[in-house]
Amino acid sequence: MENKLESILSILPSIENIVVKGEADYYGISYLVAKKLKLPYIPRSLSSWQHGWIVPEIKYSEQLTGGQNNSTKLVALMEHEVFLKKEGVKSKAVGMPFVYVEDVETQKIERQKNTLLVMPPHSLPYTNHTWNEESYAKKINELKNKFDLIVVCLHQTCIDKGLWVSSFEKYDIPWIIGANALDKNGLIRMYRIFNAFEFMTTNAIGSHVAYAAYCGCKVSIYGEYAEFSKEDYADTPVYKEFPFLLEYNLRCYSYEQVHNNFPFLFSPPDKAKIRIEWAERQLGKANKVCSHDLAKLLGWGSLYKQFFFSIKTIHHKIKNRIRNAIKCLNS
């Protein structure tokens, strides 16, 4: 067990925090594109780029834009592009950032047989959750006789908040740090983790499901399903502005809806199957473009556009502040 864990830990990149100027910088994707193009610096991106796997059917443009419609939106799927264009939002389907990691990955990764990666749901700085950590950790502990190694992957925010850590340590189940939006090596890190384990299990739907399946992990949803509530997201900026979006997402991410839409994901972890082709469709691999075209779509090629976008962004912020001030005066 120790040899397999040491082997996995040895391939993980360091965590390097970066200054994020926009969505296209999250988890280091702009760094990876610049690296592929051998650029000496990372230009400011004028377009935003959808990161999270959109599980529900698209009903509102805010599911893809977060209400930010003042720039081109790069999305995963062609149907998302068509939907946004009908809503008057400039859009282009290019696949999700995660499918571009393999273009620059050089680390040779050996998948460790009969290993299980556990990924419980994660918190964010502005969310609060009351999951039954003890129940889930105990359920995972019962699987020890089926796997040579079980490792829990935790989001940086959960670690900062003290979530999950003590519950799994109680059962001597080791944990590693996973994704961090401010980490330059965030996507590379997750790509290597998913390629190092044979199985991945979780008790919540999310991007980690599609990412792990894309990398060849045998993915399952197992144990007491982690439900979410309105109170969990009371301080989330986008849901404060668009409460209807929260109502819709809570329904779509419920156990009933997820089980109806993805019944094949619900199984004991050791019985899970490889679903690479399914994940490729979910992440829009067929819509990938070359690095040079991607750089153009991100707005990296024009100093004039860079300057104009900066002015436009400042103007947009001023308009929002004036509008919010008027709302406060009228309330």
C-alpha positions in Angstrom: 0.0 0.0 0.0 2.7 2.5 1.0 4.6 1.9 -2.3 1.5 2.6 -4.4 0.8 5.8 -2.4 4.4 7.0 -2.6 4.3 6.3 -6.4 1.2 8.5 -6.8 2.5 11.3 -4.6 5.8 11.4 -6.5 4.0 12.4 -9.8 2.0 15.3 -8.3 3.1 18.8 -9.3 3.7 21.5 -6.7 0.8 23.9 -5.8 1.7 27.3 -7.2 -0.9 30.1 -6.4 -1.4 32.6 -9.2 -3.2 35.9 -9.7 -6.5 35.1 -11.5 -7.6 37.8 -13.8 -10.6 36.0 -15.2 -12.3 32.6 -15.6 -9.9 31.5 -18.3 -7.1 31.6 -15.7 -8.8 29.1 -13.3 -6.9 26.0 -12.4 -4.0 27.1 -14.7 -5.6 26.5 -18.1 -4.3 29.8 -19.6 -0.9 28.9 -18.3 -1.1 25.5 -20.2 -2.3 27.2 -23.4 0.6 29.7 -23.2 3.0 26.8 -22.5 1.8 25.0 -25.6 2.4 28.1 -27.7 5.8 28.7 -26.0 4.8 32.2 -25.0 7.0 33.9 -22.4 4.0 35.3 -20.5 0.3 34.7 -20.1 -1.8 37.4 -21.9 -5.0 38.6 -20.3 -8.0 36.7 -21.7 -10.8 38.7 -23.2 -13.2 35.7 -23.3 -14.5 33.6 -20.4 -14.3 29.9 -20.5 -16.7 27.5 -18.9 -15.0 25.2 -16.4 -17.6 23.2 -14.6 -19.3 20.3 -16.2 -22.9 21.4 -16.7 -25.0 18.5 -15.4 -28.6 19.8 -15.9 -30.3 20.6 -19.2 -29.6 24.2 -20.2 -32.7 26.2 -19.4 -31.2 29.6 -18.5 -28.2 31.5 -20.0 -26.9 32.2 -16.5 -26.1 28.5 -16.1 -23.3 29.1 -18.6 -22.5 32.8 -18.1 -23.2 33.5 -14.4 -24.8 36.7 -15.7 -21.6 38.0 -17.2 -22.6 38.6 -20.8 -20.1 41.3 -21.8 -17.6 39.0 -23.3 -17.4 35.9 -25.6 -18.2 32.7 -23.8 -16.2 29.6 -24.6 -18.3 26.5 -23.8 -18.0 22.7 -24.1 -20.8 21.7 -26.3 -22.3 22.9 -29.6 -25.8 22.9 -28.1 -24.5 25.3 -25.5 -23.1 27.6 -28.2 -26.4 27.6 -30.1 -28.4 28.3 -26.9 -26.3 31.3 -25.9 -26.3 32.7 -29.4 -30.1 32.6 -29.4 -29.9 34.6 -26.1 -27.7 37.2 -27.8 -24.5 36.0 -26.1 -21.3 35.6 -28.2 -20.3 32.0 -27.8 -18.0 29.3 -29.3 -17.9 25.6 -28.5 -14.3 24.5 -27.9 -14.6 21.7 -25.3 -13.9 22.1 -21.6 -10.4 23.2 -20.4 -9.7 19.8 -19.0 -9.5 18.1 -22.4 -6.6 20.4 -23.3 -4.4 19.1 -20.5 -3.2 16.1 -22.5 -1.8 18.4 -25.1 1.0 19.5 -22.8 1.3 16.6 -20.3 4.7 15.0 -20.4 4.7 13.0 -17.1 4.5 9.2 -17.6 1.8 7.9 -15.3 1.3 4.3 -14.3 -2.2 3.5 -13.3 -2.0 1.7 -9.9 -4.2 -1.4 -10.1 -7.0 -2.1 -7.5 -6.7 1.4 -6.1 -9.7 3.6 -5.1 -9.9 7.4 -5.2 -12.6 8.8 -3.0 -14.0 12.3 -3.8 -16.6 13.6 -1.4 -18.5 16.8 -2.3 -16.5 20.0 -1.7 -17.2 23.3 -0.2 -16.3 26.8 -1.5 -15.3 29.9 0.5 -18.8 31.3 0.4 -20.8 28.0 1.0 -21.8 26.1 4.1 -22.7 22.5 4.3 -23.8 20.0 6.9 -23.0 16.6 5.3 -22.9 13.5 7.4 -19.1 13.1 7.2 -18.9 10.2 9.7 -21.5 8.1 7.9 -19.7 8.4 4.5 -16.2 7.8 6.0 -17.5 4.7 7.7 -19.0 3.5 4.5 -15.8 3.9 2.7 -13.8 2.2 5.5 -16.0 -0.9 4.9 -14.4 -1.2 1.4 -10.8 -1.7 2.6 -10.9 -5.5 2.1 -11.8 -4.9 -1.6 -8.9 -2.5 -2.5 -5.1 -2.4 -2.1 -5.2 1.3 -1.5 -7.9 3.9 -0.7 -7.1 7.6 -0.8 -9.4 10.5 -0.3 -9.0 13.6 -2.6 -10.1 16.8 -0.9 -10.6 20.3 -2.2 -8.4 23.0 -0.8 -11.4 24.9 0.6 -12.5 21.8 2.6 -9.1 21.4 4.1 -9.1 25.1 5.0 -12.4 24.7 6.7 -11.6 21.4 8.4 -14.1 19.4 6.5 -13.7 15.6 5.9 -10.2 15.5 7.2 -10.8 14.2 10.8 -13.6 11.9 9.6 -11.3 9.9 7.3 -8.2 10.2 9.5 -10.3 8.4 12.2 -10.3 5.3 9.9 -6.6 5.7 8.9 -7.6 6.6 5.3 -5.0 8.9 3.8 -6.0 12.1 1.9 -4.4 14.3 -0.7 -5.0 17.8 -1.9 -7.0 18.1 -5.2 -8.3 21.0 -7.1 -7.7 24.7 -6.3 -8.9 27.4 -8.7 -5.9 29.6 -7.9 -3.3 26.8 -8.5 -1.3 27.2 -11.7 -1.0 23.4 -11.8 -4.6 22.6 -10.8 -5.7 20.9 -14.0 -2.4 19.0 -14.4 -2.6 17.9 -10.8 -6.1 16.4 -11.2 -5.3 14.9 -14.6 -2.4 13.0 -13.0 -4.4 11.9 -10.0 -7.2 10.5 -12.2 -4.7 8.7 -14.4 -3.0 7.1 -11.4 -6.1 5.4 -9.8 -8.1 2.5 -11.3 -11.4 3.4 -9.5 -13.0 6.6 -8.4 -16.1 6.9 -6.2 -18.1 9.8 -4.9 -21.4 10.5 -3.2 -22.3 13.6 -5.3 -22.5 14.5 -9.0 -20.0 17.1 -10.3 -17.1 17.8 -12.7 -15.0 15.2 -10.9 -17.2 12.5 -12.2 -16.8 13.4 -15.9 -13.1 14.3 -15.4 -12.2 10.9 -13.8 -14.2 9.0 -16.4 -12.4 10.9 -19.2 -9.1 9.8 -17.8 -10.1 6.1 -17.7 -11.1 5.8 -14.0 -13.9 3.4 -13.3 -16.4 5.8 -11.7 -19.3 5.2 -9.3 -21.7 7.1 -7.1 -21.9 5.2 -3.9 -23.0 5.6 -0.3 -25.4 8.1 1.2 -26.0 10.7 -1.5 -25.0 14.3 -0.5 -28.0 16.6 -0.9 -27.7 20.4 -1.0 -30.1 23.0 0.4 -30.8 26.7 -0.1 -29.1 27.5 3.1 -25.8 26.0 1.8 -25.6 28.7 -0.9 -27.1 31.7 1.0 -23.9 33.7 0.5 -23.2 32.7 -3.1 -23.0 35.8 -5.3 -24.5 34.3 -8.4 -27.5 32.8 -6.6 -28.1 36.0 -4.7 -28.5 37.7 -8.1 -30.4 34.8 -9.8 -32.4 32.9 -7.1 -34.3 31.1 -9.8 -31.0 29.4 -10.9 -30.5 28.0 -7.4 -34.1 26.6 -7.4 -33.4 24.9 -10.7 -30.0 23.5 -9.8 -31.2 22.1 -6.5 -33.8 20.1 -8.4 -31.4 18.9 -11.1 -28.7 17.9 -8.6 -31.0 16.0 -6.3 -30.7 12.2 -5.9 -33.9 11.6 -7.8 -32.9 13.6 -10.9 -29.3 12.4 -10.9 -30.3 8.7 -10.5 -32.9 9.1 -13.3 -30.4 10.7 -15.7 -27.3 8.7 -14.9 -28.4 5.3 -13.5 -25.3 3.6 -14.8 -23.1 5.6 -12.4 -24.7 4.1 -9.3 -22.9 0.9 -8.4 -20.5 -0.5 -5.8 -17.1 1.0 -6.5 -15.4 -2.3 -7.3 -18.1 -3.0 -10.0 -17.8 0.3 -11.8 -17.0 0.3 -15.6 -14.8 2.4 -17.9 -16.8 5.1 -19.6 -14.3 7.2 -21.6 -16.5 7.7 -24.6 -19.4 9.0 -22.4 -17.0 11.4 -20.7 -15.6 12.7 -24.0 -19.1 13.6 -25.1 -19.9 15.3 -21.8 -16.7 17.4 -21.9 -17.0 18.2 -25.6 -13.7 16.7 -26.8 -15.0 16.7 -30.4 -15.1 20.5 -30.3 -11.4 21.0 -29.4 -9.5 23.5 -31.5 -5.8 24.0 -32.1 -3.8 26.1 -29.6 -3.4 29.0 -32.1 -7.2 29.2 -32.7 -7.8 28.9 -29.0 -5.5 31.9 -28.4 -7.4 33.9 -30.9 -10.7 33.1 -29.3 -9.3 34.1 -25.9 -8.4 37.5 -27.5 -4.6 37.1 -27.1 -3.6 38.3 -30.5 -4.5 42.0 -30.4 -3.1 44.8 -28.2 -6.0 47.0 -29.4 -8.5 44.5 -28.3 -6.8 44.1 -25.0 -6.9 47.8 -24.4 -10.5 48.1 -25.6 -11.6 45.2 -23.4 -10.0 46.9 -20.3 -12.0 50.1 -21.0 -15.2 48.1 -21.6 -14.7 46.2 -18.3 -14.2 49.4 -16.3 -17.4 50.8 -17.9 -19.3 47.7 -17.1 -18.2 47.8 -13.5 -19.2 51.5 -13.2 -22.7 50.7 -14.6 -23.2 47.9 -12.1 -22.2 50.1 -9.2 -24.6 52.8 -10.3 -27.4 50.3 -10.7 -26.7 48.7 -7.3 -26.6 52.2 -5.7 -30.0 53.0 -7.3 -31.4 49.7 -6.0 -30.3 50.6 -2.5 -31.8 54.0 -2.6 -35.1 52.6 -3.8 -35.2 49.8 -1.3 
